[in-house]
Amino acid sequence: MSWRGIGRNGAGAGDLTLSTIPTLETARLRLRPNLESDIEELLPLIGTREVAATTLRISHPYTDQDAKAFLVLAQESGRIWLAISLRSDGRQIGGIGLTVDQQHLHAELGYWLGAPYWGKGSATEAAREMLRYGFEDLGLHRIYASHFKHNPASGRVLVKLGMRHEGCQREHLRKWDRFVDSELYGLLRQEWKPGEYNA
């Protein structure tokens, strides 16, 4: 994997290669590259129907083969997909990533958490660090995200990040043979306020 970004704070060009996929840290979390050794711990978290119901690309049931296919996909150019783990004991609790469009200097933010870790602020904490990385280290101009309308908790996370609601794409996606609305949010580099977000 290789991708040429602008570099920290937009000053000069920087190379993003597989060997430099970052490990990022917050007060409670470590965001690190995904490993094949994660699969055994990953499956019970990602394999629940309640997690799959809130995401477009997670299937149910989610198998060992699905996990291995994801690891291959994660190595493709422009994908910066990381495992979310607890700094305290190393447990994996979810995943987060940016899918970067080099030409337009924007990226889509996506994330998921295992159900036992919902409602603890972990998604907001991890996503804020990914925004920082995208704007400050990669020099992106815009980061956007979307969520199913029937998953308002994800929308609350995006609002806490300072993202603006940009509209509802009605019945834009199909999940389990049912068309669902997709709520779109976005944030521009000049709107990014490091260290600030809504409680």
Z-matrix of the N, CA and C atoms (Angstrom, degrees):
N
C 1 1.457
C 2 1.510 1 109.12
N 3 1.318 2 117.12 1 133.88
C 4 1.456 3 119.65 2 173.55
C 5 1.520 4 108.71 3 -145.32
N 6 1.304 5 114.95 4 147.00
C 7 1.450 6 120.98 5 179.58
C 8 1.501 7 107.59 6 -155.34
N 9 1.322 8 117.23 7 131.11
C 10 1.460 9 120.07 8 -179.61
C 11 1.517 10 108.54 9 -99.17
N 12 1.328 11 114.47 10 113.76
C 13 1.454 12 119.97 11 178.52
C 14 1.516 13 110.97 12 -105.59
N 15 1.306 14 116.26 13 -179.49
C 16 1.454 15 120.73 14 -177.86
C 17 1.520 16 110.90 15 -77.12
N 18 1.318 17 117.27 16 -29.03
C 19 1.449 18 119.76 17 -179.25
C 20 1.520 19 111.27 18 100.16
N 21 1.303 20 116.94 19 174.68
C 22 1.467 21 121.70 20 -175.06
C 23 1.524 22 110.90 21 -56.30
N 24 1.335 23 114.44 22 129.18
C 25 1.459 24 122.49 23 177.97
C 26 1.524 25 112.89 24 57.06
N 27 1.342 26 117.08 25 22.74
C 28 1.451 27 120.53 26 174.72
C 29 1.512 28 113.69 27 75.22
N 30 1.323 29 118.77 28 10.32
C 31 1.459 30 121.22 29 -175.58
C 32 1.519 31 110.23 30 -98.79
N 33 1.322 32 116.64 31 101.31
C 34 1.455 33 120.72 32 177.13
C 35 1.515 34 112.38 33 84.08
N 36 1.312 35 116.46 34 168.02
C 37 1.455 36 121.64 35 -177.61
C 38 1.509 37 110.16 36 -90.07
N 39 1.331 38 115.23 37 149.47
C 40 1.448 39 120.24 38 176.92
C 41 1.501 40 110.10 39 -137.20
N 42 1.315 41 118.27 40 147.16
C 43 1.448 42 122.85 41 179.29
C 44 1.512 43 109.66 42 -98.75
N 45 1.326 44 115.73 43 130.72
C 46 1.455 45 121.17 44 174.76
C 47 1.521 46 106.76 45 -111.09
N 48 1.302 47 117.18 46 112.65
C 49 1.449 48 121.40 47 -179.79
C 50 1.518 49 108.75 48 -122.65
N 51 1.329 50 115.99 49 169.66
C 52 1.456 51 120.45 50 -178.11
C 53 1.523 52 110.94 51 -56.46
N 54 1.313 53 116.33 52 -34.87
C 55 1.465 54 119.47 53 -178.08
C 56 1.528 55 112.06 54 -72.11
N 57 1.334 56 116.63 55 -13.27
C 58 1.457 57 119.19 56 -179.30
C 59 1.525 58 112.31 57 -115.77
N 60 1.336 59 117.86 58 16.63
C 61 1.455 60 119.14 59 171.16
C 62 1.525 61 106.87 60 -55.97
N 63 1.319 62 117.89 61 128.68
C 64 1.469 63 119.09 62 -166.47
C 65 1.515 64 113.86 63 -76.89
N 66 1.301 65 114.15 64 159.53
C 67 1.456 66 123.15 65 160.14
C 68 1.518 67 105.56 66 -113.82
N 69 1.326 68 116.06 67 120.69
C 70 1.461 69 122.30 68 -175.30
C 71 1.522 70 108.85 69 -115.33
N 72 1.323 71 116.53 70 149.44
C 73 1.458 72 119.73 71 -179.60
C 74 1.512 73 111.11 72 -131.28
N 75 1.346 74 114.18 73 145.01
C 76 1.455 75 122.45 74 172.45
C 77 1.527 76 106.78 75 -122.69
N 78 1.308 77 116.84 76 -171.46
C 79 1.465 78 119.37 77 -178.46
C 80 1.522 79 112.09 78 -58.18
N 81 1.335 80 117.04 79 -39.56
C 82 1.468 81 120.40 80 -175.25
C 83 1.515 82 114.84 81 -115.80
N 84 1.327 83 117.17 82 -14.48
C 85 1.460 84 120.34 83 -167.48
C 86 1.521 85 112.59 84 -122.97
N 87 1.323 86 114.54 85 154.48
C 88 1.461 87 122.37 86 169.70
C 89 1.531 88 107.39 87 -122.97
N 90 1.314 89 116.18 88 124.97
C 91 1.464 90 122.72 89 177.49
C 92 1.523 91 106.52 90 -104.86
N 93 1.313 92 116.06 91 114.89
C 94 1.468 93 120.15 92 -169.77
C 95 1.529 94 110.43 93 -136.78
N 96 1.339 95 116.56 94 163.94
C 97 1.466 96 118.86 95 177.60
C 98 1.529 97 111.75 96 -58.88
N 99 1.333 98 114.81 97 147.09
C 100 1.463 99 120.80 98 176.01
C 101 1.523 100 110.56 99 -74.50
N 102 1.337 101 116.34 100 143.57
C 103 1.460 102 122.48 101 -178.60
C 104 1.520 103 109.73 102 -127.45
N 105 1.331 104 116.13 103 151.94
C 106 1.458 105 119.12 104 177.80
C 107 1.526 106 111.04 105 -62.39
N 108 1.318 107 116.59 106 -29.19
C 109 1.466 108 120.26 107 178.69
C 110 1.529 109 112.62 108 -68.02
N 111 1.326 110 117.63 109 -11.57
C 112 1.467 111 121.66 110 178.17
C 113 1.526 112 112.35 111 -76.05
N 114 1.330 113 117.67 112 -19.52
C 115 1.464 114 120.30 113 -166.37
C 116 1.524 115 112.39 114 -58.25
N 117 1.316 116 117.82 115 -43.69
C 118 1.462 117 120.02 116 -177.55
C 119 1.530 118 111.64 117 -59.64
N 120 1.318 119 116.60 118 -40.37
C 121 1.469 120 120.92 119 179.02
C 122 1.531 121 111.25 120 -77.34
N 123 1.323 122 116.06 121 -29.82
C 124 1.458 123 121.77 122 -175.80
C 125 1.523 124 113.53 123 -71.08
N 126 1.330 125 117.31 124 -42.87
C 127 1.461 126 121.18 125 -170.27
C 128 1.530 127 114.18 126 -57.37
N 129 1.337 128 120.09 127 -44.51
C 130 1.466 129 117.94 128 179.79
C 131 1.531 130 113.59 129 -64.10
N 132 1.329 131 117.83 130 -24.78
C 133 1.458 132 121.44 131 179.76
C 134 1.517 133 112.09 132 -82.23
N 135 1.326 134 115.14 133 -52.09
C 136 1.457 135 120.37 134 -174.00
C 137 1.526 136 111.71 135 -80.25
N 138 1.332 137 115.72 136 -16.62
C 139 1.457 138 120.00 137 -173.34
C 140 1.515 139 115.69 138 -84.12
N 141 1.327 140 118.24 139 1.46
C 142 1.461 141 119.29 140 -178.79
C 143 1.523 142 110.48 141 -83.21
N 144 1.313 143 115.21 142 148.69
C 145 1.461 144 119.72 143 -178.93
C 146 1.535 145 110.88 144 -64.09
N 147 1.323 146 118.09 145 -35.15
C 148 1.462 147 119.94 146 -177.21
C 149 1.524 148 111.78 147 -66.21
N 150 1.335 149 118.53 148 -31.87
C 151 1.462 150 120.82 149 174.67
C 152 1.522 151 110.00 150 -72.49
N 153 1.316 152 117.02 151 -47.36
C 154 1.469 153 120.58 152 -179.54
C 155 1.524 154 111.84 153 -59.68
N 156 1.332 155 117.45 154 -34.24
C 157 1.465 156 121.28 155 -176.88
C 158 1.517 157 112.81 156 -66.11
N 159 1.341 158 117.70 157 -20.63
C 160 1.462 159 120.87 158 -176.89
C 161 1.522 160 112.72 159 -97.69
N 162 1.329 161 118.55 160 -1.14
C 163 1.463 162 121.51 161 -175.20
C 164 1.519 163 110.80 162 -129.77
N 165 1.325 164 115.61 163 152.66
C 166 1.462 165 120.20 164 -179.36
C 167 1.517 166 112.24 165 -77.81
N 168 1.333 167 117.10 166 -41.39
C 169 1.470 168 120.28 167 -166.53
C 170 1.520 169 114.68 168 -101.57
N 171 1.321 170 118.47 169 -0.99
C 172 1.467 171 120.48 170 177.64
C 173 1.527 172 108.17 171 -94.32
N 174 1.320 173 115.86 172 122.75
C 175 1.458 174 120.92 173 -177.92
C 176 1.529 175 110.51 174 -89.07
N 177 1.315 176 114.85 175 167.42
C 178 1.465 177 120.75 176 174.23
C 179 1.531 178 108.08 177 -142.53
N 180 1.315 179 117.46 178 125.37
C 181 1.473 180 127.02 179 -2.04
C 182 1.528 181 111.95 180 -68.98
N 183 1.312 182 116.27 181 156.88
C 184 1.450 183 123.59 182 178.99
C 185 1.516 184 107.42 183 -108.92
N 186 1.336 185 116.58 184 119.73
C 187 1.458 186 121.23 185 -170.08
C 188 1.526 187 112.31 186 -106.49
N 189 1.304 188 114.62 187 172.47
C 190 1.460 189 121.91 188 174.52
C 191 1.527 190 110.46 189 -56.70
N 192 1.330 191 117.00 190 -39.70
C 193 1.464 192 120.78 191 179.12
C 194 1.524 193 111.53 192 -67.00
N 195 1.332 194 117.28 193 -36.50
C 196 1.464 195 120.17 194 175.66
C 197 1.521 196 110.36 195 -61.19
N 198 1.321 197 116.56 196 -42.75
C 199 1.457 198 120.98 197 -179.71
C 200 1.524 199 111.28 198 -64.13
N 201 1.312 200 117.45 199 -41.81
C 202 1.466 201 120.39 200 178.94
C 203 1.526 202 111.32 201 -66.79
N 204 1.327 203 116.87 202 -37.47
C 205 1.463 204 120.39 203 176.83
C 206 1.528 205 110.81 204 -64.79
N 207 1.339 206 116.14 205 -37.47
C 208 1.459 207 120.24 206 176.97
C 209 1.526 208 110.94 207 -61.93
N 210 1.332 209 117.82 208 -42.43
C 211 1.462 210 120.81 209 -179.68
C 212 1.523 211 111.62 210 -61.53
N 213 1.319 212 116.83 211 -36.20
C 214 1.467 213 120.55 212 176.64
C 215 1.527 214 109.91 213 -67.99
N 216 1.333 215 115.95 214 -46.31
C 217 1.458 216 121.20 215 -179.62
C 218 1.519 217 111.66 216 -60.87
N 219 1.320 218 116.33 217 -36.49
C 220 1.459 219 121.22 218 -177.45
C 221 1.523 220 112.85 219 -65.23
N 222 1.319 221 117.82 220 -15.38
C 223 1.458 222 121.13 221 179.87
C 224 1.525 223 112.52 222 -89.44
N 225 1.336 224 117.55 223 -4.54
C 226 1.459 225 119.97 224 -178.60
C 227 1.524 226 110.57 225 -70.19
N 228 1.323 227 114.70 226 154.31
C 229 1.458 228 121.16 227 -177.44
C 230 1.523 229 111.46 228 -57.34
N 231 1.313 230 115.29 229 136.48
C 232 1.455 231 121.33 230 175.94
C 233 1.513 232 114.89 231 87.96
N 234 1.327 233 118.62 232 -4.57
C 235 1.462 234 120.82 233 -178.83
C 236 1.530 235 110.00 234 -101.11
N 237 1.306 236 115.86 235 122.48
C 238 1.462 237 121.60 236 176.39
C 239 1.520 238 105.51 237 -120.45
N 240 1.313 239 115.31 238 84.02
C 241 1.465 240 122.56 239 -173.73
C 242 1.515 241 108.73 240 -111.30
N 243 1.326 242 116.09 241 122.44
C 244 1.457 243 122.23 242 -172.19
C 245 1.519 244 111.61 243 -122.53
N 246 1.317 245 115.35 244 151.64
C 247 1.455 246 121.23 245 170.76
C 248 1.526 247 108.85 246 -81.07
N 249 1.330 248 116.44 247 141.72
C 250 1.461 249 121.61 248 172.88
C 251 1.518 250 107.67 249 -98.51
N 252 1.322 251 116.38 250 120.27
C 253 1.461 252 120.02 251 178.87
C 254 1.524 253 109.52 252 -129.34
N 255 1.325 254 115.24 253 159.47
C 256 1.454 255 121.19 254 178.05
C 257 1.522 256 109.87 255 -82.07
N 258 1.293 257 117.38 256 132.51
C 259 1.462 258 120.08 257 177.18
C 260 1.519 259 111.17 258 -66.76
N 261 1.321 260 116.66 259 -28.83
C 262 1.463 261 119.79 260 -174.02
C 263 1.523 262 112.76 261 -66.64
N 264 1.341 263 117.45 262 -39.66
C 265 1.472 264 119.24 263 -176.79
C 266 1.529 265 114.07 264 -138.24
N 267 1.333 266 117.62 265 2.85
C 268 1.455 267 120.91 266 176.40
C 269 1.513 268 115.26 267 81.47
N 270 1.322 269 118.68 268 -1.42
C 271 1.465 270 120.43 269 -179.54
C 272 1.527 271 111.43 270 -61.86
N 273 1.325 272 116.44 271 136.20
C 274 1.455 273 120.31 272 173.76
C 275 1.525 274 108.94 273 -81.03
N 276 1.341 275 115.74 274 133.95
C 277 1.459 276 119.62 275 -178.72
C 278 1.521 277 112.62 276 -121.70
N 279 1.329 278 117.78 277 -6.47
C 280 1.454 279 119.68 278 -179.45
C 281 1.513 280 111.69 279 173.22
N 282 1.315 281 115.45 280 -159.56
C 283 1.457 282 121.45 281 -179.61
C 284 1.517 283 110.40 282 -148.28
N 285 1.337 284 115.91 283 155.95
C 286 1.460 285 121.65 284 -179.19
C 287 1.515 286 108.82 285 -152.96
N 288 1.319 287 116.30 286 152.29
C 289 1.449 288 116.63 287 179.31
C 290 1.517 289 114.13 288 -168.79
N 291 1.325 290 113.94 289 165.88
C 292 1.451 291 123.51 290 171.64
C 293 1.520 292 108.20 291 -117.51
N 294 1.326 293 115.82 292 135.48
C 295 1.460 294 121.66 293 170.53
C 296 1.514 295 106.32 294 -109.81
N 297 1.325 296 115.68 295 110.65
C 298 1.460 297 122.40 296 -166.98
C 299 1.521 298 111.51 297 -95.69
N 300 1.331 299 115.88 298 134.72
C 301 1.462 300 123.28 299 170.30
C 302 1.521 301 106.33 300 -104.93
N 303 1.328 302 116.01 301 104.41
C 304 1.453 303 121.49 302 -173.80
C 305 1.522 304 111.62 303 -63.82
N 306 1.316 305 117.43 304 -40.01
C 307 1.463 306 120.47 305 -175.68
C 308 1.522 307 111.98 306 -61.01
N 309 1.327 308 115.70 307 -41.66
C 310 1.461 309 120.02 308 -174.67
C 311 1.525 310 113.29 309 -101.66
N 312 1.331 311 116.99 310 1.47
C 313 1.460 312 122.68 311 178.64
C 314 1.529 313 112.34 312 52.35
N 315 1.324 314 114.67 313 42.74
C 316 1.459 315 118.92 314 172.19
C 317 1.524 316 109.09 315 -130.79
N 318 1.335 317 115.14 316 166.89
C 319 1.457 318 120.26 317 -178.68
C 320 1.518 319 109.49 318 -148.02
N 321 1.322 320 115.06 319 149.05
C 322 1.455 321 120.91 320 173.13
C 323 1.517 322 109.08 321 -95.69
N 324 1.321 323 116.07 322 129.84
C 325 1.454 324 122.93 323 176.66
C 326 1.523 325 109.25 324 -93.25
N 327 1.320 326 116.43 325 132.69
C 328 1.455 327 121.22 326 174.60
C 329 1.516 328 110.12 327 -137.94
N 330 1.318 329 116.68 328 151.85
C 331 1.466 330 119.86 329 180.00
C 332 1.518 331 109.64 330 -159.95
N 333 1.327 332 115.03 331 160.75
C 334 1.463 333 121.52 332 171.94
C 335 1.529 334 107.62 333 -150.65
N 336 1.309 335 115.63 334 153.97
C 337 1.463 336 121.61 335 175.15
C 338 1.518 337 108.88 336 -132.28
N 339 1.324 338 116.57 337 146.10
C 340 1.454 339 120.57 338 170.73
C 341 1.522 340 109.62 339 -62.18
N 342 1.329 341 116.48 340 142.94
C 343 1.470 342 120.84 341 -174.93
C 344 1.527 343 114.46 342 -53.93
N 345 1.354 344 120.00 343 -35.61
C 346 1.476 345 118.08 344 179.22
C 347 1.526 346 113.52 345 -62.94
N 348 1.333 347 117.67 346 -14.03
C 349 1.458 348 121.22 347 -175.97
C 350 1.525 349 112.48 348 -108.41
N 351 1.326 350 117.52 349 7.43
C 352 1.451 351 120.70 350 176.08
C 353 1.525 352 110.14 351 -68.49
N 354 1.328 353 115.72 352 149.99
C 355 1.458 354 120.94 353 172.54
C 356 1.511 355 115.66 354 75.57
N 357 1.325 356 117.98 355 15.09
C 358 1.471 357 121.25 356 -178.33
C 359 1.530 358 112.47 357 -112.44
N 360 1.336 359 117.05 358 6.99
C 361 1.462 360 120.62 359 179.42
C 362 1.513 361 114.77 360 82.28
N 363 1.323 362 117.78 361 4.20
C 364 1.469 363 120.00 362 -175.53
C 365 1.523 364 112.48 363 -70.72
N 366 1.327 365 117.28 364 -37.49
C 367 1.466 366 119.75 365 179.67
C 368 1.525 367 110.38 366 -63.63
N 369 1.327 368 116.55 367 -43.81
C 370 1.462 369 120.21 368 179.02
C 371 1.524 370 110.77 369 -63.69
N 372 1.317 371 117.28 370 -42.94
C 373 1.462 372 121.69 371 -178.49
C 374 1.523 373 111.25 372 -63.82
N 375 1.329 374 116.31 373 -44.88
C 376 1.465 375 120.23 374 179.90
C 377 1.527 376 110.82 375 -68.14
N 378 1.320 377 116.85 376 -41.91
C 379 1.468 378 120.10 377 -176.89
C 380 1.522 379 111.39 378 -67.87
N 381 1.327 380 117.34 379 -35.66
C 382 1.467 381 118.74 380 177.30
C 383 1.526 382 111.46 381 -62.08
N 384 1.320 383 116.22 382 -38.22
C 385 1.465 384 118.82 383 179.05
C 386 1.533 385 110.95 384 -69.73
N 387 1.325 386 117.28 385 -34.30
C 388 1.464 387 119.27 386 176.98
C 389 1.528 388 111.12 387 -68.80
N 390 1.326 389 117.52 388 -36.48
C 391 1.461 390 119.82 389 175.09
C 392 1.527 391 110.40 390 -63.60
N 393 1.325 392 115.94 391 -44.58
C 394 1.471 393 118.85 392 177.93
C 395 1.519 394 111.10 393 -57.81
N 396 1.324 395 115.26 394 -46.37
C 397 1.460 396 119.93 395 -179.94
C 398 1.532 397 110.85 396 -61.39
N 399 1.329 398 116.30 397 -44.03
C 400 1.456 399 119.60 398 -178.55
C 401 1.517 400 113.40 399 -64.63
N 402 1.316 401 117.07 400 -44.19
C 403 1.451 402 120.11 401 -177.79
C 404 1.524 403 112.60 402 -79.50
N 405 1.326 404 117.53 403 -44.76
C 406 1.462 405 120.28 404 -173.56
C 407 1.517 406 113.20 405 -84.38
N 408 1.324 407 117.78 406 -42.53
C 409 1.464 408 120.41 407 -175.19
C 410 1.529 409 112.69 408 -89.76
N 411 1.326 410 116.98 409 -38.80
C 412 1.459 411 119.87 410 -179.02
C 413 1.522 412 113.09 411 -94.02
N 414 1.328 413 117.34 412 -15.53
C 415 1.460 414 119.99 413 179.15
C 416 1.512 415 113.70 414 70.63
N 417 1.332 416 117.63 415 31.13
C 418 1.460 417 120.56 416 179.49
C 419 1.523 418 110.91 417 -68.32
N 420 1.323 419 115.35 418 154.63
C 421 1.460 420 121.68 419 177.71
C 422 1.526 421 112.12 420 -92.96
N 423 1.327 422 116.27 421 -31.93
C 424 1.470 423 120.20 422 -175.20
C 425 1.527 424 109.34 423 -149.28
N 426 1.319 425 115.91 424 142.19
C 427 1.458 426 122.53 425 172.20
C 428 1.524 427 107.12 426 -129.06
N 429 1.323 428 115.69 427 133.84
C 430 1.464 429 119.84 428 -177.78
C 431 1.519 430 109.75 429 -132.35
N 432 1.316 431 115.41 430 164.13
C 433 1.462 432 121.53 431 179.78
C 434 1.522 433 108.19 432 -154.58
N 435 1.312 434 116.13 433 161.24
C 436 1.458 435 120.41 434 176.84
C 437 1.521 436 109.09 435 -141.43
N 438 1.323 437 115.35 436 161.77
C 439 1.456 438 119.88 437 176.19
C 440 1.517 439 109.46 438 -146.91
N 441 1.323 440 115.53 439 154.57
C 442 1.451 441 120.16 440 174.36
C 443 1.528 442 109.05 441 -62.42
N 444 1.309 443 116.37 442 142.22
C 445 1.463 444 119.82 443 179.55
C 446 1.525 445 111.79 444 -60.14
N 447 1.346 446 116.37 445 -30.08
C 448 1.466 447 118.96 446 -179.24
C 449 1.528 448 112.62 447 -81.71
N 450 1.350 449 117.25 448 10.10
C 451 1.465 450 121.88 449 176.37
C 452 1.532 451 109.65 450 -124.01
N 453 1.335 452 117.68 451 66.31
C 454 1.468 453 119.95 452 -175.74
C 455 1.523 454 113.65 453 -64.10
N 456 1.330 455 118.82 454 -21.84
C 457 1.470 456 120.48 455 178.73
C 458 1.525 457 110.50 456 -60.04
N 459 1.321 458 117.18 457 -37.46
C 460 1.459 459 120.08 458 178.14
C 461 1.519 460 110.73 459 -67.11
N 462 1.323 461 116.85 460 -36.13
C 463 1.456 462 120.14 461 176.09
C 464 1.520 463 112.07 462 -62.24
N 465 1.333 464 116.27 463 -37.54
C 466 1.468 465 119.31 464 178.68
C 467 1.523 466 111.12 465 -65.18
N 468 1.327 467 116.82 466 -35.45
C 469 1.466 468 120.45 467 175.69
C 470 1.523 469 109.88 468 -61.57
N 471 1.312 470 117.44 469 -46.22
C 472 1.464 471 121.25 470 -177.07
C 473 1.524 472 111.40 471 -65.22
N 474 1.323 473 117.54 472 -36.99
C 475 1.459 474 120.75 473 176.19
C 476 1.529 475 110.37 474 -64.67
N 477 1.341 476 117.28 475 -41.94
C 478 1.463 477 120.84 476 177.72
C 479 1.531 478 111.46 477 -60.14
N 480 1.322 479 116.64 478 -29.63
C 481 1.460 480 120.78 479 179.61
C 482 1.525 481 112.17 480 -75.82
N 483 1.329 482 116.87 481 -9.06
C 484 1.456 483 120.71 482 -177.43
C 485 1.514 484 113.66 483 92.42
N 486 1.328 485 116.85 484 5.84
C 487 1.458 486 119.63 485 179.03
C 488 1.527 487 110.85 486 -71.10
N 489 1.325 488 115.33 487 150.10
C 490 1.454 489 121.62 488 178.12
C 491 1.526 490 110.25 489 -99.14
N 492 1.319 491 115.06 490 138.47
C 493 1.464 492 119.50 491 174.80
C 494 1.522 493 108.18 492 -73.21
N 495 1.321 494 116.42 493 123.23
C 496 1.461 495 120.99 494 -174.17
C 497 1.523 496 113.04 495 -108.30
N 498 1.325 497 117.03 496 -2.23
C 499 1.455 498 118.52 497 175.48
C 500 1.511 499 112.55 498 140.78
N 501 1.322 500 113.87 499 169.79
C 502 1.461 501 122.03 500 177.63
C 503 1.518 502 108.90 501 -112.42
N 504 1.317 503 115.88 502 123.32
C 505 1.463 504 121.41 503 174.51
C 506 1.525 505 107.19 504 -91.28
N 507 1.316 506 116.42 505 102.86
C 508 1.459 507 121.50 506 -170.77
C 509 1.528 508 111.48 507 -71.15
N 510 1.337 509 114.22 508 127.11
C 511 1.470 510 122.04 509 179.17
C 512 1.528 511 111.16 510 46.18
N 513 1.320 512 114.31 511 43.94
C 514 1.469 513 121.82 512 -174.27
C 515 1.529 514 112.73 513 -80.06
N 516 1.331 515 116.73 514 -26.50
C 517 1.451 516 121.94 515 -174.88
C 518 1.526 517 109.94 516 -125.44
N 519 1.333 518 114.80 517 159.52
C 520 1.459 519 119.27 518 177.49
C 521 1.521 520 109.08 519 -122.26
N 522 1.309 521 115.47 520 123.98
C 523 1.462 522 122.70 521 178.78
C 524 1.517 523 107.69 522 -125.88
N 525 1.322 524 116.15 523 120.50
C 526 1.459 525 121.81 524 178.50
C 527 1.534 526 111.37 525 53.14
N 528 1.349 527 114.52 526 48.07
C 529 1.472 528 122.38 527 176.05
C 530 1.519 529 113.45 528 64.48
N 531 1.326 530 117.16 529 21.65
C 532 1.459 531 120.08 530 175.33
C 533 1.524 532 108.30 531 -129.51
N 534 1.334 533 116.37 532 131.39
C 535 1.454 534 120.40 533 177.81
C 536 1.526 535 109.29 534 -76.87
N 537 1.345 536 115.63 535 134.77
C 538 1.463 537 120.95 536 -176.62
C 539 1.525 538 110.17 537 -129.36
N 540 1.330 539 115.20 538 150.63
C 541 1.459 540 121.17 539 176.02
C 542 1.519 541 109.92 540 -75.03
N 543 1.325 542 115.63 541 146.56
C 544 1.465 543 121.76 542 177.63
C 545 1.524 544 109.06 543 -121.01
N 546 1.337 545 116.26 544 122.78
C 547 1.461 546 122.34 545 178.87
C 548 1.529 547 108.98 546 -92.91
N 549 1.339 548 116.32 547 127.22
C 550 1.460 549 121.66 548 -173.12
C 551 1.528 550 110.89 549 -107.82
N 552 1.334 551 115.41 550 134.24
C 553 1.461 552 122.73 551 177.87
C 554 1.527 553 109.24 552 -129.26
N 555 1.336 554 116.91 553 153.04
C 556 1.453 555 120.10 554 178.05
C 557 1.509 556 112.48 555 -151.21
N 558 1.330 557 115.32 556 159.70
C 559 1.465 558 122.39 557 179.19
C 560 1.523 559 108.35 558 -143.76
N 561 1.331 560 116.16 559 130.33
C 562 1.457 561 121.57 560 177.40
C 563 1.520 562 110.20 561 -94.38
N 564 1.308 563 114.84 562 155.77
C 565 1.472 564 120.36 563 -178.06
C 566 1.525 565 111.60 564 -54.63
N 567 1.344 566 116.73 565 -41.99
C 568 1.460 567 119.09 566 -176.79
C 569 1.524 568 112.26 567 -72.41
N 570 1.330 569 117.53 568 -12.89
C 571 1.462 570 121.57 569 177.02
C 572 1.519 571 112.89 570 -92.39
N 573 1.320 572 115.91 571 -11.64
C 574 1.459 573 121.52 572 -177.40
C 575 1.515 574 109.94 573 -70.11
N 576 1.319 575 117.02 574 127.90
C 577 1.455 576 122.19 575 -179.22
C 578 1.532 577 108.60 576 -121.99
N 579 1.323 578 117.75 577 93.17
C 580 1.468 579 120.15 578 -178.53
C 581 1.518 580 111.43 579 -55.48
N 582 1.328 581 114.85 580 134.76
C 583 1.452 582 119.67 581 176.08
C 584 1.501 583 114.48 582 82.52
N 585 1.355 584 117.39 583 -1.41
C 586 1.454 585 119.87 584 179.63
C 587 1.514 586 109.81 585 -122.75
N 588 1.320 587 115.62 586 136.86
C 589 1.445 588 121.11 587 169.56
C 590 1.511 589 109.17 588 -163.25
N 591 1.322 590 114.73 589 162.26
C 592 1.458 591 120.10 590 -177.83
C 593 1.515 592 110.88 591 -74.43
N 594 1.300 593 117.32 592 138.92
C 595 1.462 594 121.72 593 178.55
C 596 1.512 595 110.52 594 -71.16
